[in-house]
């Protein structure tokens, strides 16, 4: 098929047994030439992720407290993996140096990045592959923003020198050499970056689930899996709460036209979910692809007669929110009504100030807040060609006796978003799922 890049999540590299599974997967296909590891995840429910322990060490150091006991747990995790794998690697000097550096640094990113760094060293030694420190090839600018083109140039040149290599995920470096991390889950992003730089034919993202489900399994028992979906659908589902893949990870591979395959390290024979560029690559499309949602939103409703003819009304409303550093999620509107959907956490301490500023800027007839709203997105490229999709969705909610507080549908007809009371969230997801599946 061509060169493949494989990224493995923390649950896939949590102990020596998981490392053995990863090695078997990588060596079973000679096209898998570059691998991006995460830090060790939980081995069992009450366990700690190594990245969480590293953040804890940093916080203790910043407050002048001892973090030696916490760091010793990290050392034990890595030494146990090395011992159980039977590899000849002395990681103790580097671990102790990192322990000292955490005390000297005022940057939590350095501490957090060491989880991937040390796991990468172990995996490279176990595989007999080359190790490339992400700090040398993943670039951030002086303001701390990821520099994609600079990174692609540097990383492409470096990868061309290696037949096989391990590149730790989650972090890179600024021009000064200071370590900078992506947001949590950022190893997904590194995997996509490496895929683009390597001109891969496929980006494999290995985790502990067999791809995407059509709905949250905590709400729907045994939901159907999604065999294939487009990057646009993935973006909508990830934004609305489907968390198998970091939503920012799609951009490097989407730009390069590289498909992504979500696979399960514990069930490598399962084909998982394939994420492709265009619907042309998908056969037998369903009406809907998936359902996802979030709770805890507030609906800000502003009424004013003849609003539609008042030049700049919407800009002034959004200017008020911008002035208070509040971002919004959706903007459903009517002729004399403008509604803004905002996360509860963004708006809770600003309600009185929002009312005051909007009244001053826009002189509305009324302003109303509706808190505790849940948003549910029904996503599917097939909806545009299927008559009556919206009717079926609204009928399913009506039969379930669920009141719809808001409706929003983009012009692409890729998704329909409804707002319902938070207490009705799970029942609404179930009603929609069983209507279409």
N, C-alpha and C positions, 0 to 999 in steps of 0.2 A: 504493500500500500504506500510505503514511503515513511520517512522519519516521523516518530511519535515522541511527544513529551508527556511524561506521567507525573502528576502531582499526587502525593499521599497526605491525607489529613492526620490529625493528632491521634485519633482512635486507631488508625492503621499502623502507627508506629509507637504504640504505648508501652510495649514490652518486647522481649526477645522473640516470643512466639509470633507476634505480629510482624517483626522484622523478617522472619523466615518466610511468611506469606508474601511479603513485598518482594523479596529476592526471587522467589519462584515466579511471581507475575512478571517481573522485569526480564528475567532470563528466558522466559517462555516465548518471547517475541524479539528477534534481533533488531526490529525496527524501533524498539523502545531504547533510545540512546541517551536521553537526558531526563533526570528525575529531580523533582522539587519536593523536599520533605518539610513537614510541619514539626513543631515541638511535640514531645510526648503528651498525649491526652490522658483521660481517665482510664484506669484499668478496671474499675468497678464503680458503682454508684457513688460511694462516699469518698472516692479518691479525689486528689487535686490534680489539675492540669499543671504542667511544669511552668507554663507562662504565667499562670495565676500566682504560683509560688515566687517567681522572679519579681513580679510587680509588688508582692508583699514584702520581699526583701528590700526593695527600693524604698517603699514607704517607711519601713522601720528605720532604715539608714537615715532618711531625711528628718526623722523626728528624734534622732540621737539614740535610738534603742538598738539593742543587739539583735542581729538577724542571723547569727551563726547557726542556731538550731534549725531555722527555716532553710538556710542554704545547704546544710548538711543533708536534708531530705532530697534536695536536687542532686547532690553529689551521689547519694545512694542510688537514686533512680538510674543515672547514667552508668554507674559502676556495675549495677546488677545486669543491665542490658549487655554491657561489654563482656562480663564474666559468662553470662548464659549463652552468648553467641560464640564464645571461645576465640575471640579475635585478639591479636597482639596490638593493643592500642593503649598507651598511657595518657589518659585525658586529665589526670589530677593536676599537673602544673597549669594547664590552661584554665581549669575550673577555679583554682585558687587565685589565679590572676584576675579572673572575672569577678570573684568575690571582693577583692580589694578595689577594683575599678568601680563597682557599684557604690562603694562608700565615697569615692572621690567625685563621682559624676552627679550633676544636677539634672540629668536628662534621663527620664524613665525609659526612653526608647532603647538605650544601650542594654539595660537590664533585660527588657522584654525580648530583645533580639537574640539573646544567648541561647534560648531554647531551641530555635531552629539551627543556629550555628553549630552547637554541639551535636545535635541529632544528625546534621549533615556530615560532620566528621566521622561519626560512627558508621553511618550508612555507606559512605565512600570507602571506608576501610573494609567493611563487610563484603561489599560488592567487588572490591579491587578496581574501582573507578576513580577518575580524577575528581578533586574537590575544587570548586570555584567559589570564593567568598563573595556573597551577594553585594557586600560593601564596595567591591571593586568594579562592579558592572551594572548595578541598578542605581541610577542617578536621580537626585533631587536637587532643585535649584536653591539659591541662597535664601529664598523665602519659605523653603520647606515643601514646595509643590513638586510632585513627580514630573520628571522631564522625559516624556516618552520617546521623542526622536533621538535625543542624546543617548538615552539608555539603549535604544535599538541599535544604534551605530556601534557603541562600545561592546555590547553583548554579542552582536553578530560576529564581530571580529574575533572575540575570545572563543566563542563556541566553535568557530571554524578550525581551531587548533586541537580540538579534542574529539576523539571517537565516541567516548562515553564520559559523562560528567554528572556530578551532584551539585546542585545550586540551591542553598537553603532559601526558604520562602520568607515572606513577611517584612523584610527590611532591605535597605540600601544605605546610601550615604550622601551627604551634602558635599559641596565643593571643598569645604574645610576638612572633610574626613569624618565629621560627626555623624554617628549612626542615626538614621531616620526610619521609622516603621510606617507601614500602611495601617489602616484601622484593623481591629480584630477580625480574624478570618482572612487576612491579607495574603496568605500563602496562595490562595486561589488566584489572586492578581499576579503574583510572581510567576505562577505556572503559565498564565496566559501571555505574559511578557516574554518568557523564554520561548514559548511556542512561536510567537511572531518572529523573534530574532533568529530562531533556528529554521524558519520557513517550513514548519512542520506540516504534515498532511492531516494530523489529528492531535488534539489536546485531550488527554485522558485525565479526568479528575476522580481519583479513587477515594471513597469515603466509607461510611458504615451502613449505607442504605443503597438499594438497587435502583437508583435514579429518582426521578420526581414522581410523586403520587398526584392524582387528580384533585385530592383534597387532603386536609390535615387528618392523619390517622388517629389523632386524639379526639376527633369529632366523628369521623366516619370509620366504621370497622372495615378493615381490609379494603381501602379504596383502590380503584384500578390504577395501574402504573401508566405513565406516559411514555410511549415508545419513542416518539419523535416530536419535537416542537421547534419553532423558529426562535431566533434570538430576540425578536420583538416580543413574542409571547413570554419568553423567559424574563425579559426586562419587566413586563407588567406583573407577572407572578412574584418575582423576587421583591419588587417594590412593595407589594401588598402583603408580604409576610412569608412567602415560600423561601426557606432559608438553606436549602441544600447547597447552593453556590453563592458566593459573595457577588452581589449584583454588579460591582465595578469590574469584576473579572471578565465580563463579556466583551468589553470594548477593544482590547488589543487583538483578540482573535476574530472578533466580528469585522474589524477594520481590514484584517489580513485575509478574510474569507476562509478561516480555518474552522471546521466543525469541532464541537466539544462532546465528549462521551462521558457521562456520569456513571461510574462503576462502583461495585461493592467489593472491597478487599476480602471480605469474609465469604463471598459467593462469586468468585471470578468468572464462573461460567455463565452468569446472568448477563445479558447484553446491555442492561441498564437503559438509560435515556440518551438519545442522540439529539444534540442541538445543532440545527443547520441554519444556513443563511436565508434561504427562500422556501416558500411553500411548495415550489416545484419539486423539491427533494423528498416530499412526503406523499405517500399514497394512502387511500382509504381514510381521509380526514374525518374526524368527528365534528359535530356541531360546536361543542366546546372542548377546550383542551384542559382547563383546570379552573379551580376555584380557590381563592385566597383572600385573607382579610385581616384587619386589625381592629382592636377596640380602642376606646379612650380618645375620641375626637370631640370637638366642639363645633357646632354649626352657628356661625355669625350671620344673621339675616338682617338686611337693611332694606327698608321700604321707603320709596319716595315717588309720588305721582309725577309722571312725565320724565322719569329718570332717563329713558332711552334717548331723549332729545337734549339732554344736558351734557354739553361737551366736557370731557375730562373727569366725569363723575367716578368711573372705575379707577382711573389713575390716582385720584385723590385718596380713595379708600385704601388702595394698596400702598400708597405713599405713607399713610399713617402706620400701617403694619411694618413697613420697611424701617421707618423712623424709630420704632420700638424693637427692632431686630427680631421680628417675628416672621417666620416663613409659613406659607400656606400650602395645603395639599391639593385642593380642588376649588373650582370657581363656577358652580352652577348658577345660572342667571335667568331672569324673566324680564318682561318689559319694564315693570316698575319695581322689581325685586332683584337684589344682588345678594348672593350667599357666598360665604367664604368658609371652607372647611380647614380647621386648624387643630393640631394635636393639643390635647388638654394640657400637657406639660409646658407648651409654649405660651399658653394664654392665661393660665390660672391667676397669676399675680398682676395681670395687666388689664383686667376687664373694665374697671372704672376709668382708667386712662384712655383706653380704646374708645369708650363711649364719648368721653369729653372731646377727644381730638376729632373723631368722625363728625360729631355734631357741629364743631367749629368749622371744619373744612367742607362739609357736604350738606348740612342742614336737612337731615332726613326726616321723614314723618315718624319713623319708629326704628328702633334697634333692638334686636332680641338675640339672646344666647341660648342655645340648646346643647347642654353638656351630655356626656355619656353616650355619644353616638358611636356605633360600629360601622365600618365601611367593609363591603364585600365586593370583590371584583370577580366577575365571571368572564373568563378570557378564552378566546378561540378565533382562529383565522377563518373557521368554517361558518361563523355567524353571518357574515356578510352575504353569503349565498343561500342561506336558509330562511325562508319566509316564516314569520311567526315566532322567531326566537325570543324576542322581548316579551311577547304575549305569554308564551309558556313560562318564562321566568316570573313575571308578575302574578300570573295565575297560581303558580306553585306557592308563592309567598302568601297570597290571599287565602288559599285553602288551608295553609298552616296558621291563619289568623295572625299574621305578622304585618304590622303597620310600617309602610315605607316613608321615611322622613326626607329622603333626598334621592334623586336620580341623576346620573351623569354619564353620558356616552360620547366618546370622541368621534370625530368625523371619519376616522379610519374604520370604525365599527369593529375594532379588534376586541373591545371589552365593554361591558356594561357594569357600572359601579352603582350600588344602592347603599343608602344609609338607613340603618335600623337602630332601634334602642339596643344598648349593650346587652341587656338581659335576654334579648331574642337572637343574639349572634349565632350560637351553636345551632339552634333550631332552623334559622334561616339558611345556613350553609347546608344542613341536611336536606331541607326542602328543595333547594336548587340542585344539589347533587343527584338526588333520586328522581328528579324530573327529567334529567338529561342522560343519566347513566342506567 
